[in-house]
Amino acid sequence: MAVDFAKLIKQIVMPLVVSPDDVSVKVLSEYDQLIHVQLLVNSQDLGRVIGKGGKIASAIRTIVYAGASKVGKRVHLDIDAY
């Protein structure tokens, strides 16, 4: 059972942002057990994705980590703006 982490993250983030065309999710590297994913959003949407006190970003990471643990992997998620 393979999990498409880029697709999962994009589905979570799209309803949160004002500029959905600017959302970009890239899998930067994938080693044995570690997957490094980068989420890029419009600078105006960064606050919406991170949330007050980082609560939304933490929730997104929790969901992604749960999906990764089911397949025996670990995910490192970077959230940035451009």
Phi, psi and omega in degrees: 000110180263139179253127176271094186293325179298316180293319179300312181295319180296320179295327179287319189278327186306316180291345183275336190260157177273329181247078183295337179291340181270000180280128179225129178238124181233136171273108185284318178206155180217103177266193183310300184244354186245129177242127180254118184240139178244129176249121177247131177229166175300144183300331178287339181265353185301318179297325179292323183282324180281318178081168181292121181070014179077017185293320181290317178300319179296319179294319178299314180298320180299316179296315181293319179297321179296318177296323181290320182294333178294333180252012176074030181238170172234143182238134173250117184251120173259132177244120183224167176240158175219000000 
